[in-house]
Amino acid sequence: IIDGVSGFFFTDEASFVKKCERIFELTDKEKEKIISKALEVVDTYSIEKFYENIIGVYTRAIRKCW
């Protein structure tokens, strides 16, 4: 997550409240932009992508050792 671009980070109750207030102040266009950006990067963290990456790591490790 890139704070304010593809979502919002908070670290405590006070920052959570501030982020919620910020979200309520967003225009529809700003909300759409954040959602769009989040959807662009979400695949990077999918279980399928994790599987592909971990198989690649194991394959390289096996090649190196055998």
mmCIF file as Biopython writes it, N, C-alpha, C and O atoms, coordinates in Angstrom:
data_model
#
loop_
_atom_site.group_PDB
_atom_site.id
_atom_site.type_symbol
_atom_site.label_atom_id
_atom_site.label_alt_id
_atom_site.label_comp_id
_atom_site.label_asym_id
_atom_site.label_entity_id
_atom_site.label_seq_id
_atom_site.pdbx_PDB_ins_code
_atom_site.Cartn_x
_atom_site.Cartn_y
_atom_site.Cartn_z
_atom_site.occupancy
_atom_site.B_iso_or_equiv
_atom_site.auth_seq_id
_atom_site.auth_asym_id
_atom_site.pdbx_PDB_model_num
ATOM 1   N N  . ILE A ? 1  ? 0.847   -1.181  0.000   1.0 0.0 1  A 1 
ATOM 2   C CA . ILE A ? 1  ? 0.000   0.000   0.000   1.0 0.0 1  A 1 
ATOM 3   C C  . ILE A ? 1  ? 0.887   1.236   0.000   1.0 0.0 1  A 1 
ATOM 4   O O  . ILE A ? 1  ? 1.824   1.350   0.791   1.0 0.0 1  A 1 
ATOM 5   N N  . ILE A ? 2  ? 0.580   2.138   -0.882  1.0 0.0 2  A 1 
ATOM 6   C CA . ILE A ? 2  ? 1.220   3.451   -0.871  1.0 0.0 2  A 1 
ATOM 7   C C  . ILE A ? 2  ? 0.198   4.393   -0.249  1.0 0.0 2  A 1 
ATOM 8   O O  . ILE A ? 2  ? -0.869  4.635   -0.813  1.0 0.0 2  A 1 
ATOM 9   N N  . ASP A ? 3  ? 0.540   4.918   0.918   1.0 0.0 3  A 1 
ATOM 10  C CA . ASP A ? 3  ? -0.404  5.723   1.686   1.0 0.0 3  A 1 
ATOM 11  C C  . ASP A ? 3  ? -0.968  6.873   0.864   1.0 0.0 3  A 1 
ATOM 12  O O  . ASP A ? 3  ? -0.230  7.707   0.340   1.0 0.0 3  A 1 
ATOM 13  N N  . GLY A ? 4  ? -2.295  6.899   0.764   1.0 0.0 4  A 1 
ATOM 14  C CA . GLY A ? 4  ? -2.972  7.959   0.033   1.0 0.0 4  A 1 
ATOM 15  C C  . GLY A ? 4  ? -3.044  7.741   -1.463  1.0 0.0 4  A 1 
ATOM 16  O O  . GLY A ? 4  ? -3.716  8.496   -2.166  1.0 0.0 4  A 1 
ATOM 17  N N  . VAL A ? 5  ? -2.361  6.717   -1.964  1.0 0.0 5  A 1 
ATOM 18  C CA . VAL A ? 5  ? -2.359  6.431   -3.398  1.0 0.0 5  A 1 
ATOM 19  C C  . VAL A ? 5  ? -3.138  5.154   -3.696  1.0 0.0 5  A 1 
ATOM 20  O O  . VAL A ? 5  ? -4.035  5.147   -4.539  1.0 0.0 5  A 1 
ATOM 21  N N  . SER A ? 6  ? -2.789  4.075   -2.996  1.0 0.0 6  A 1 
ATOM 22  C CA . SER A ? 6  ? -3.478  2.801   -3.230  1.0 0.0 6  A 1 
ATOM 23  C C  . SER A ? 6  ? -4.156  2.295   -1.960  1.0 0.0 6  A 1 
ATOM 24  O O  . SER A ? 6  ? -4.592  1.146   -1.903  1.0 0.0 6  A 1 
ATOM 25  N N  . GLY A ? 7  ? -4.244  3.130   -0.966  1.0 0.0 7  A 1 
ATOM 26  C CA . GLY A ? 7  ? -4.864  2.781   0.305   1.0 0.0 7  A 1 
ATOM 27  C C  . GLY A ? 7  ? -4.369  3.719   1.392   1.0 0.0 7  A 1 
ATOM 28  O O  . GLY A ? 7  ? -3.813  4.779   1.107   1.0 0.0 7  A 1 
ATOM 29  N N  . PHE A ? 8  ? -4.574  3.321   2.630   1.0 0.0 8  A 1 
ATOM 30  C CA . PHE A ? 8  ? -4.173  4.169   3.747   1.0 0.0 8  A 1 
ATOM 31  C C  . PHE A ? 8  ? -3.578  3.332   4.867   1.0 0.0 8  A 1 
ATOM 32  O O  . PHE A ? 8  ? -4.094  2.266   5.205   1.0 0.0 8  A 1 
ATOM 33  N N  . PHE A ? 9  ? -2.483  3.828   5.438   1.0 0.0 9  A 1 
ATOM 34  C CA . PHE A ? 9  ? -1.861  3.210   6.601   1.0 0.0 9  A 1 
ATOM 35  C C  . PHE A ? 9  ? -2.263  3.968   7.849   1.0 0.0 9  A 1 
ATOM 36  O O  . PHE A ? 9  ? -2.469  5.181   7.815   1.0 0.0 9  A 1 
ATOM 37  N N  . PHE A ? 10 ? -2.373  3.247   8.946   1.0 0.0 10 A 1 
ATOM 38  C CA . PHE A ? 10 ? -2.541  3.895   10.236  1.0 0.0 10 A 1 
ATOM 39  C C  . PHE A ? 10 ? -1.763  3.083   11.256  1.0 0.0 10 A 1 
ATOM 40  O O  . PHE A ? 10 ? -1.581  1.877   11.088  1.0 0.0 10 A 1 
ATOM 41  N N  . THR A ? 11 ? -1.311  3.730   12.297  1.0 0.0 11 A 1 
ATOM 42  C CA . THR A ? 11 ? -0.463  3.064   13.286  1.0 0.0 11 A 1 
ATOM 43  C C  . THR A ? 11 ? -1.068  3.046   14.681  1.0 0.0 11 A 1 
ATOM 44  O O  . THR A ? 11 ? -0.618  2.303   15.554  1.0 0.0 11 A 1 
ATOM 45  N N  . ASP A ? 12 ? -2.069  3.850   14.880  1.0 0.0 12 A 1 
ATOM 46  C CA . ASP A ? 12 ? -2.716  3.898   16.195  1.0 0.0 12 A 1 
ATOM 47  C C  . ASP A ? 12 ? -4.140  4.428   16.026  1.0 0.0 12 A 1 
ATOM 48  O O  . ASP A ? 12 ? -4.572  4.745   14.918  1.0 0.0 12 A 1 
ATOM 49  N N  . GLU A ? 13 ? -4.853  4.518   17.139  1.0 0.0 13 A 1 
ATOM 50  C CA . GLU A ? 13 ? -6.244  4.968   17.071  1.0 0.0 13 A 1 
ATOM 51  C C  . GLU A ? 13 ? -6.381  6.359   16.464  1.0 0.0 13 A 1 
ATOM 52  O O  . GLU A ? 13 ? -7.274  6.606   15.654  1.0 0.0 13 A 1 
ATOM 53  N N  . ALA A ? 14 ? -5.501  7.254   16.854  1.0 0.0 14 A 1 
ATOM 54  C CA . ALA A ? 14 ? -5.592  8.632   16.367  1.0 0.0 14 A 1 
ATOM 55  C C  . ALA A ? 14 ? -5.374  8.704   14.858  1.0 0.0 14 A 1 
ATOM 56  O O  . ALA A ? 14 ? -6.103  9.406   14.157  1.0 0.0 14 A 1 
ATOM 57  N N  . SER A ? 15 ? -4.372  7.979   14.359  1.0 0.0 15 A 1 
ATOM 58  C CA . SER A ? 15 ? -4.122  8.019   12.912  1.0 0.0 15 A 1 
ATOM 59  C C  . SER A ? 15 ? -5.228  7.284   12.154  1.0 0.0 15 A 1 
ATOM 60  O O  . SER A ? 15 ? -5.534  7.635   11.015  1.0 0.0 15 A 1 
ATOM 61  N N  . PHE A ? 16 ? -5.829  6.265   12.777  1.0 0.0 16 A 1 
ATOM 62  C CA . PHE A ? 16 ? -6.959  5.574   12.155  1.0 0.0 16 A 1 
ATOM 63  C C  . PHE A ? 16 ? -8.120  6.543   11.961  1.0 0.0 16 A 1 
ATOM 64  O O  . PHE A ? 16 ? -8.732  6.586   10.894  1.0 0.0 16 A 1 
ATOM 65  N N  . VAL A ? 17 ? -8.415  7.318   13.002  1.0 0.0 17 A 1 
ATOM 66  C CA . VAL A ? 17 ? -9.507  8.289   12.930  1.0 0.0 17 A 1 
ATOM 67  C C  . VAL A ? 17 ? -9.217  9.317   11.840  1.0 0.0 17 A 1 
ATOM 68  O O  . VAL A ? 17 ? -10.105 9.664   11.061  1.0 0.0 17 A 1 
ATOM 69  N N  . LYS A ? 18 ? -7.972  9.808   11.781  1.0 0.0 18 A 1 
ATOM 70  C CA . LYS A ? 18 ? -7.610  10.796  10.762  1.0 0.0 18 A 1 
ATOM 71  C C  . LYS A ? 18 ? -7.761  10.218  9.357   1.0 0.0 18 A 1 
ATOM 72  O O  . LYS A ? 18 ? -8.246  10.902  8.455   1.0 0.0 18 A 1 
ATOM 73  N N  . LYS A ? 19 ? -7.348  8.956   9.163   1.0 0.0 19 A 1 
ATOM 74  C CA . LYS A ? 19 ? -7.468  8.332   7.843   1.0 0.0 19 A 1 
ATOM 75  C C  . LYS A ? 19 ? -8.936  8.144   7.473   1.0 0.0 19 A 1 
ATOM 76  O O  . LYS A ? 19 ? -9.321  8.355   6.323   1.0 0.0 19 A 1 
ATOM 77  N N  . CYS A ? 20 ? -9.754  7.748   8.445   1.0 0.0 20 A 1 
ATOM 78  C CA . CYS A ? 20 ? -11.194 7.605   8.174   1.0 0.0 20 A 1 
ATOM 79  C C  . CYS A ? 20 ? -11.806 8.943   7.788   1.0 0.0 20 A 1 
ATOM 80  O O  . CYS A ? 20 ? -12.606 9.019   6.856   1.0 0.0 20 A 1 
ATOM 81  N N  . GLU A ? 21 ? -11.434 9.987   8.498   1.0 0.0 21 A 1 
ATOM 82  C CA . GLU A ? 21 ? -11.939 11.322  8.159   1.0 0.0 21 A 1 
ATOM 83  C C  . GLU A ? 21 ? -11.516 11.701  6.750   1.0 0.0 21 A 1 
ATOM 84  O O  . GLU A ? 21 ? -12.300 12.271  5.991   1.0 0.0 21 A 1 
ATOM 85  N N  . ARG A ? 22 ? -10.269 11.381  6.399   1.0 0.0 22 A 1 
ATOM 86  C CA . ARG A ? 22 ? -9.754  11.680  5.054   1.0 0.0 22 A 1 
ATOM 87  C C  . ARG A ? 22 ? -10.558 10.917  3.994   1.0 0.0 22 A 1 
ATOM 88  O O  . ARG A ? 22 ? -10.898 11.471  2.949   1.0 0.0 22 A 1 
ATOM 89  N N  . ILE A ? 23 ? -10.856 9.659   4.269   1.0 0.0 23 A 1 
ATOM 90  C CA . ILE A ? 23 ? -11.630 8.851   3.320   1.0 0.0 23 A 1 
ATOM 91  C C  . ILE A ? 23 ? -13.010 9.467   3.091   1.0 0.0 23 A 1 
ATOM 92  O O  . ILE A ? 23 ? -13.481 9.529   1.955   1.0 0.0 23 A 1 
ATOM 93  N N  . PHE A ? 24 ? -13.657 9.921   4.163   1.0 0.0 24 A 1 
ATOM 94  C CA . PHE A ? 24 ? -14.980 10.525  4.031   1.0 0.0 24 A 1 
ATOM 95  C C  . PHE A ? 24 ? -14.939 11.839  3.252   1.0 0.0 24 A 1 
ATOM 96  O O  . PHE A ? 24 ? -15.950 12.259  2.688   1.0 0.0 24 A 1 
ATOM 97  N N  . GLU A ? 25 ? -13.782 12.484  3.220   1.0 0.0 25 A 1 
ATOM 98  C CA . GLU A ? 25 ? -13.641 13.750  2.509   1.0 0.0 25 A 1 
ATOM 99  C C  . GLU A ? 25 ? -13.307 13.566  1.025   1.0 0.0 25 A 1 
ATOM 100 O O  . GLU A ? 25 ? -13.366 14.526  0.257   1.0 0.0 25 A 1 
ATOM 101 N N  . LEU A ? 26 ? -12.962 12.359  0.621   1.0 0.0 26 A 1 
ATOM 102 C CA . LEU A ? 26 ? -12.573 12.115  -0.769  1.0 0.0 26 A 1 
ATOM 103 C C  . LEU A ? 26 ? -13.746 12.320  -1.721  1.0 0.0 26 A 1 
ATOM 104 O O  . LEU A ? 26 ? -14.891 12.002  -1.401  1.0 0.0 26 A 1 
ATOM 105 N N  . THR A ? 27 ? -13.438 12.850  -2.883  1.0 0.0 27 A 1 
ATOM 106 C CA . THR A ? 27 ? -14.457 12.934  -3.934  1.0 0.0 27 A 1 
ATOM 107 C C  . THR A ? 27 ? -14.611 11.551  -4.558  1.0 0.0 27 A 1 
ATOM 108 O O  . THR A ? 27 ? -13.770 10.676  -4.352  1.0 0.0 27 A 1 
ATOM 109 N N  . ASP A ? 28 ? -15.675 11.357  -5.311  1.0 0.0 28 A 1 
ATOM 110 C CA . ASP A ? 28 ? -15.874 10.073  -5.988  1.0 0.0 28 A 1 
ATOM 111 C C  . ASP A ? 28 ? -14.713 9.775   -6.936  1.0 0.0 28 A 1 
ATOM 112 O O  . ASP A ? 28 ? -14.274 8.632   -7.059  1.0 0.0 28 A 1 
ATOM 113 N N  . LYS A ? 29 ? -14.234 10.805  -7.593  1.0 0.0 29 A 1 
ATOM 114 C CA . LYS A ? 29 ? -13.114 10.626  -8.524  1.0 0.0 29 A 1 
ATOM 115 C C  . LYS A ? 29 ? -11.848 10.185  -7.787  1.0 0.0 29 A 1 
ATOM 116 O O  . LYS A ? 29 ? -11.122 9.315   -8.269  1.0 0.0 29 A 1 
ATOM 117 N N  . GLU A ? 30 ? -11.581 10.779  -6.627  1.0 0.0 30 A 1 
ATOM 118 C CA . GLU A ? 30 ? -10.413 10.383  -5.825  1.0 0.0 30 A 1 
ATOM 119 C C  . GLU A ? 30 ? -10.549 8.944   -5.334  1.0 0.0 30 A 1 
ATOM 120 O O  . GLU A ? 30 ? -9.575  8.190   -5.336  1.0 0.0 30 A 1 
ATOM 121 N N  . LYS A ? 31 ? -11.752 8.565   -4.915  1.0 0.0 31 A 1 
ATOM 122 C CA . LYS A ? 31 ? -11.994 7.192   -4.466  1.0 0.0 31 A 1 
ATOM 123 C C  . LYS A ? 31 ? -11.753 6.205   -5.608  1.0 0.0 31 A 1 
ATOM 124 O O  . LYS A ? 31 ? -11.103 5.177   -5.421  1.0 0.0 31 A 1 
ATOM 125 N N  . GLU A ? 32 ? -12.274 6.521   -6.774  1.0 0.0 32 A 1 
ATOM 126 C CA . GLU A ? 32 ? -12.087 5.662   -7.943  1.0 0.0 32 A 1 
ATOM 127 C C  . GLU A ? 32 ? -10.611 5.500   -8.283  1.0 0.0 32 A 1 
ATOM 128 O O  . GLU A ? 32 ? -10.164 4.410   -8.640  1.0 0.0 32 A 1 
ATOM 129 N N  . LYS A ? 33 ? -9.859  6.589   -8.172  1.0 0.0 33 A 1 
ATOM 130 C CA . LYS A ? 33 ? -8.424  6.558   -8.471  1.0 0.0 33 A 1 
ATOM 131 C C  . LYS A ? 33 ? -7.684  5.636   -7.491  1.0 0.0 33 A 1 
ATOM 132 O O  . LYS A ? 33 ? -6.834  4.849   -7.904  1.0 0.0 33 A 1 
ATOM 133 N N  . ILE A ? 34 ? -8.004  5.733   -6.203  1.0 0.0 34 A 1 
ATOM 134 C CA . ILE A ? 34 ? -7.370  4.888   -5.191  1.0 0.0 34 A 1 
ATOM 135 C C  . ILE A ? 34 ? -7.738  3.423   -5.404  1.0 0.0 34 A 1 
ATOM 136 O O  . ILE A ? 34 ? -6.877  2.546   -5.331  1.0 0.0 34 A 1 
ATOM 137 N N  . ILE A ? 35 ? -9.006  3.162   -5.665  1.0 0.0 35 A 1 
ATOM 138 C CA . ILE A ? 35 ? -9.450  1.788   -5.908  1.0 0.0 35 A 1 
ATOM 139 C C  . ILE A ? 35 ? -8.754  1.216   -7.134  1.0 0.0 35 A 1 
ATOM 140 O O  . ILE A ? 35 ? -8.298  0.072   -7.117  1.0 0.0 35 A 1 
ATOM 141 N N  . SER A ? 36 ? -8.674  1.998   -8.184  1.0 0.0 36 A 1 
ATOM 142 C CA . SER A ? 36 ? -8.014  1.563   -9.411  1.0 0.0 36 A 1 
ATOM 143 C C  . SER A ? 36 ? -6.551  1.225   -9.161  1.0 0.0 36 A 1 
ATOM 144 O O  . SER A ? 36 ? -6.061  0.196   -9.627  1.0 0.0 36 A 1 
ATOM 145 N N  . LYS A ? 37 ? -5.854  2.083   -8.428  1.0 0.0 37 A 1 
ATOM 146 C CA . LYS A ? 37 ? -4.442  1.859   -8.121  1.0 0.0 37 A 1 
ATOM 147 C C  . LYS A ? 37 ? -4.281  0.614   -7.252  1.0 0.0 37 A 1 
ATOM 148 O O  . LYS A ? 37 ? -3.353  -0.168  -7.457  1.0 0.0 37 A 1 
ATOM 149 N N  . ALA A ? 38 ? -5.166  0.426   -6.295  1.0 0.0 38 A 1 
ATOM 150 C CA . ALA A ? 38 ? -5.112  -0.758  -5.428  1.0 0.0 38 A 1 
ATOM 151 C C  . ALA A ? 38 ? -5.302  -2.031  -6.248  1.0 0.0 38 A 1 
ATOM 152 O O  . ALA A ? 38 ? -4.610  -3.024  -6.025  1.0 0.0 38 A 1 
ATOM 153 N N  . LEU A ? 39 ? -6.234  -2.002  -7.189  1.0 0.0 39 A 1 
ATOM 154 C CA . LEU A ? 39 ? -6.483  -3.169  -8.028  1.0 0.0 39 A 1 
ATOM 155 C C  . LEU A ? 39 ? -5.302  -3.484  -8.944  1.0 0.0 39 A 1 
ATOM 156 O O  . LEU A ? 39 ? -5.088  -4.640  -9.307  1.0 0.0 39 A 1 
ATOM 157 N N  . GLU A ? 40 ? -4.540  -2.461  -9.317  1.0 0.0 40 A 1 
ATOM 158 C CA . GLU A ? 40 ? -3.347  -2.679  -10.148 1.0 0.0 40 A 1 
ATOM 159 C C  . GLU A ? 40 ? -2.294  -3.493  -9.404  1.0 0.0 40 A 1 
ATOM 160 O O  . GLU A ? 40 ? -1.626  -4.336  -10.004 1.0 0.0 40 A 1 
ATOM 161 N N  . VAL A ? 41 ? -2.140  -3.253  -8.119  1.0 0.0 41 A 1 
ATOM 162 C CA . VAL A ? 41 ? -1.066  -3.908  -7.366  1.0 0.0 41 A 1 
ATOM 163 C C  . VAL A ? 41 ? -1.512  -5.139  -6.590  1.0 0.0 41 A 1 
ATOM 164 O O  . VAL A ? 41 ? -0.666  -5.908  -6.131  1.0 0.0 41 A 1 
ATOM 165 N N  . VAL A ? 42 ? -2.798  -5.345  -6.432  1.0 0.0 42 A 1 
ATOM 166 C CA . VAL A ? 42 ? -3.278  -6.453  -5.600  1.0 0.0 42 A 1 
ATOM 167 C C  . VAL A ? 42 ? -2.836  -7.813  -6.141  1.0 0.0 42 A 1 
ATOM 168 O O  . VAL A ? 42 ? -2.584  -8.731  -5.362  1.0 0.0 42 A 1 
ATOM 169 N N  . ASP A ? 43 ? -2.740  -7.951  -7.442  1.0 0.0 43 A 1 
ATOM 170 C CA . ASP A ? 43 ? -2.330  -9.231  -8.017  1.0 0.0 43 A 1 
ATOM 171 C C  . ASP A ? 43 ? -0.914  -9.614  -7.597  1.0 0.0 43 A 1 
ATOM 172 O O  . ASP A ? 43 ? -0.589  -10.799 -7.513  1.0 0.0 43 A 1 
ATOM 173 N N  . THR A ? 44 ? -0.082  -8.628  -7.338  1.0 0.0 44 A 1 
ATOM 174 C CA . THR A ? 44 ? 1.284   -8.876  -6.909  1.0 0.0 44 A 1 
ATOM 175 C C  . THR A ? 44 ? 1.323   -9.707  -5.637  1.0 0.0 44 A 1 
ATOM 176 O O  . THR A ? 44 ? 2.286   -10.437 -5.404  1.0 0.0 44 A 1 
ATOM 177 N N  . TYR A ? 45 ? 0.293   -9.605  -4.815  1.0 0.0 45 A 1 
ATOM 178 C CA . TYR A ? 45 ? 0.263   -10.277 -3.521  1.0 0.0 45 A 1 
ATOM 179 C C  . TYR A ? 45 ? -0.733  -11.433 -3.468  1.0 0.0 45 A 1 
ATOM 180 O O  . TYR A ? 45 ? -1.078  -11.903 -2.383  1.0 0.0 45 A 1 
ATOM 181 N N  . SER A ? 46 ? -1.197  -11.893 -4.625  1.0 0.0 46 A 1 
ATOM 182 C CA . SER A ? 46 ? -2.169  -12.985 -4.649  1.0 0.0 46 A 1 
ATOM 183 C C  . SER A ? 46 ? -1.491  -14.312 -4.314  1.0 0.0 46 A 1 
ATOM 184 O O  . SER A ? 46 ? -0.269  -14.435 -4.404  1.0 0.0 46 A 1 
ATOM 185 N N  . ILE A ? 47 ? -2.281  -15.284 -3.933  1.0 0.0 47 A 1 
ATOM 186 C CA . ILE A ? 47 ? -1.760  -16.611 -3.622  1.0 0.0 47 A 1 
ATOM 187 C C  . ILE A ? 47 ? -1.151  -17.250 -4.869  1.0 0.0 47 A 1 
ATOM 188 O O  . ILE A ? 47 ? -0.168  -17.987 -4.781  1.0 0.0 47 A 1 
ATOM 189 N N  . GLU A ? 48 ? -1.738  -16.966 -6.022  1.0 0.0 48 A 1 
ATOM 190 C CA . GLU A ? 48 ? -1.206  -17.508 -7.263  1.0 0.0 48 A 1 
ATOM 191 C C  . GLU A ? 48 ? 0.191   -16.968 -7.553  1.0 0.0 48 A 1 
ATOM 192 O O  . GLU A ? 48 ? 1.085   -17.714 -7.951  1.0 0.0 48 A 1 
ATOM 193 N N  . LYS A ? 49 ? 0.370   -15.664 -7.348  1.0 0.0 49 A 1 
ATOM 194 C CA . LYS A ? 49 ? 1.671   -15.038 -7.583  1.0 0.0 49 A 1 
ATOM 195 C C  . LYS A ? 49 ? 2.692   -15.549 -6.566  1.0 0.0 49 A 1 
ATOM 196 O O  . LYS A ? 49 ? 3.848   -15.785 -6.915  1.0 0.0 49 A 1 
ATOM 197 N N  . PHE A ? 50 ? 2.275   -15.718 -5.323  1.0 0.0 50 A 1 
ATOM 198 C CA . PHE A ? 50 ? 3.158   -16.268 -4.300  1.0 0.0 50 A 1 
ATOM 199 C C  . PHE A ? 50 ? 3.612   -17.662 -4.709  1.0 0.0 50 A 1 
ATOM 200 O O  . PHE A ? 50 ? 4.795   -17.990 -4.609  1.0 0.0 50 A 1 
ATOM 201 N N  . TYR A ? 51 ? 2.678   -18.477 -5.166  1.0 0.0 51 A 1 
ATOM 202 C CA . TYR A ? 51 ? 2.990   -19.832 -5.610  1.0 0.0 51 A 1 
ATOM 203 C C  . TYR A ? 51 ? 4.015   -19.804 -6.741  1.0 0.0 51 A 1 
ATOM 204 O O  . TYR A ? 51 ? 5.005   -20.534 -6.698  1.0 0.0 51 A 1 
ATOM 205 N N  . GLU A ? 52 ? 3.786   -18.972 -7.743  1.0 0.0 52 A 1 
ATOM 206 C CA . GLU A ? 52 ? 4.728   -18.873 -8.868  1.0 0.0 52 A 1 
ATOM 207 C C  . GLU A ? 52 ? 6.118   -18.471 -8.376  1.0 0.0 52 A 1 
ATOM 208 O O  . GLU A ? 52 ? 7.122   -19.038 -8.807  1.0 0.0 52 A 1 
ATOM 209 N N  . ASN A ? 53 ? 6.171   -17.511 -7.489  1.0 0.0 53 A 1 
ATOM 210 C CA . ASN A ? 53 ? 7.462   -17.042 -6.977  1.0 0.0 53 A 1 
ATOM 211 C C  . ASN A ? 53 ? 8.178   -18.101 -6.160  1.0 0.0 53 A 1 
ATOM 212 O O  . ASN A ? 53 ? 9.385   -18.287 -6.314  1.0 0.0 53 A 1 
ATOM 213 N N  . ILE A ? 54 ? 7.461   -18.794 -5.298  1.0 0.0 54 A 1 
ATOM 214 C CA . ILE A ? 54 ? 8.094   -19.790 -4.432  1.0 0.0 54 A 1 
ATOM 215 C C  . ILE A ? 54 ? 8.553   -20.995 -5.252  1.0 0.0 54 A 1 
ATOM 216 O O  . ILE A ? 54 ? 9.602   -21.570 -4.963  1.0 0.0 54 A 1 
ATOM 217 N N  . ILE A ? 55 ? 7.786   -21.383 -6.266  1.0 0.0 55 A 1 
ATOM 218 C CA . ILE A ? 55 ? 8.220   -22.473 -7.150  1.0 0.0 55 A 1 
ATOM 219 C C  . ILE A ? 55 ? 9.506   -22.071 -7.869  1.0 0.0 55 A 1 
ATOM 220 O O  . ILE A ? 55 ? 10.404  -22.896 -8.040  1.0 0.0 55 A 1 
ATOM 221 N N  . GLY A ? 56 ? 9.600   -20.823 -8.287  1.0 0.0 56 A 1 
ATOM 222 C CA . GLY A ? 56 ? 10.822  -20.329 -8.921  1.0 0.0 56 A 1 
ATOM 223 C C  . GLY A ? 56 ? 12.016  -20.405 -7.988  1.0 0.0 56 A 1 
ATOM 224 O O  . GLY A ? 56 ? 13.111  -20.785 -8.402  1.0 0.0 56 A 1 
ATOM 225 N N  . VAL A ? 57 ? 11.809  -20.045 -6.736  1.0 0.0 57 A 1 
ATOM 226 C CA . VAL A ? 57 ? 12.890  -20.106 -5.748  1.0 0.0 57 A 1 
ATOM 227 C C  . VAL A ? 57 ? 13.337  -21.547 -5.542  1.0 0.0 57 A 1 
ATOM 228 O O  . VAL A ? 57 ? 14.535  -21.829 -5.547  1.0 0.0 57 A 1 
ATOM 229 N N  . TYR A ? 58 ? 12.391  -22.460 -5.362  1.0 0.0 58 A 1 
ATOM 230 C CA . TYR A ? 58 ? 12.742  -23.865 -5.155  1.0 0.0 58 A 1 
ATOM 231 C C  . TYR A ? 58 ? 13.421  -24.454 -6.387  1.0 0.0 58 A 1 
ATOM 232 O O  . TYR A ? 58 ? 14.372  -25.226 -6.267  1.0 0.0 58 A 1 
ATOM 233 N N  . THR A ? 59 ? 12.937  -24.093 -7.561  1.0 0.0 59 A 1 
ATOM 234 C CA . THR A ? 59 ? 13.539  -24.604 -8.797  1.0 0.0 59 A 1 
ATOM 235 C C  . THR A ? 59 ? 15.000  -24.160 -8.905  1.0 0.0 59 A 1 
ATOM 236 O O  . THR A ? 59 ? 15.877  -24.956 -9.242  1.0 0.0 59 A 1 
ATOM 237 N N  . ARG A ? 60 ? 15.246  -22.897 -8.620  1.0 0.0 60 A 1 
ATOM 238 C CA . ARG A ? 60 ? 16.641  -22.409 -8.662  1.0 0.0 60 A 1 
ATOM 239 C C  . ARG A ? 60 ? 17.499  -23.097 -7.607  1.0 0.0 60 A 1 
ATOM 240 O O  . ARG A ? 60 ? 18.657  -23.417 -7.876  1.0 0.0 60 A 1 
ATOM 241 N N  . ALA A ? 61 ? 16.962  -23.330 -6.424  1.0 0.0 61 A 1 
ATOM 242 C CA . ALA A ? 61 ? 17.712  -23.996 -5.369  1.0 0.0 61 A 1 
ATOM 243 C C  . ALA A ? 61 ? 18.049  -25.427 -5.753  1.0 0.0 61 A 1 
ATOM 244 O O  . ALA A ? 61 ? 19.160  -25.894 -5.501  1.0 0.0 61 A 1 
ATOM 245 N N  . ILE A ? 62 ? 17.106  -26.119 -6.354  1.0 0.0 62 A 1 
ATOM 246 C CA . ILE A ? 62 ? 17.341  -27.499 -6.782  1.0 0.0 62 A 1 
ATOM 247 C C  . ILE A ? 62 ? 18.406  -27.539 -7.883  1.0 0.0 62 A 1 
ATOM 248 O O  . ILE A ? 62 ? 19.294  -28.392 -7.856  1.0 0.0 62 A 1 
ATOM 249 N N  . ARG A ? 63 ? 18.321  -26.638 -8.829  1.0 0.0 63 A 1 
ATOM 250 C CA . ARG A ? 63 ? 19.318  -26.583 -9.910  1.0 0.0 63 A 1 
ATOM 251 C C  . ARG A ? 63 ? 20.707  -26.327 -9.359  1.0 0.0 63 A 1 
ATOM 252 O O  . ARG A ? 63 ? 21.683  -26.902 -9.842  1.0 0.0 63 A 1 
ATOM 253 N N  . LYS A ? 64 ? 20.806  -25.480 -8.367  1.0 0.0 64 A 1 
ATOM 254 C CA . LYS A ? 64 ? 22.099  -25.134 -7.789  1.0 0.0 64 A 1 
ATOM 255 C C  . LYS A ? 64 ? 22.718  -26.310 -7.050  1.0 0.0 64 A 1 
ATOM 256 O O  . LYS A ? 64 ? 23.935  -26.491 -7.086  1.0 0.0 64 A 1 
ATOM 257 N N  . CYS A ? 65 ? 21.905  -27.102 -6.387  1.0 0.0 65 A 1 
ATOM 258 C CA . CYS A ? 65 ? 22.397  -28.180 -5.541  1.0 0.0 65 A 1 
ATOM 259 C C  . CYS A ? 65 ? 22.533  -29.512 -6.271  1.0 0.0 65 A 1 
ATOM 260 O O  . CYS A ? 65 ? 23.223  -30.399 -5.768  1.0 0.0 65 A 1 
ATOM 261 N N  . TRP A ? 66 ? 21.908  -29.693 -7.433  1.0 0.0 66 A 1 
ATOM 262 C CA . TRP A ? 66 ? 21.965  -30.988 -8.122  1.0 0.0 66 A 1 
ATOM 263 C C  . TRP A ? 66 ? 22.619  -30.850 -9.412  1.0 0.0 66 A 1 
ATOM 264 O O  . TRP A ? 66 ? 22.762  -31.832 -10.140 1.0 0.0 66 A 1 
#
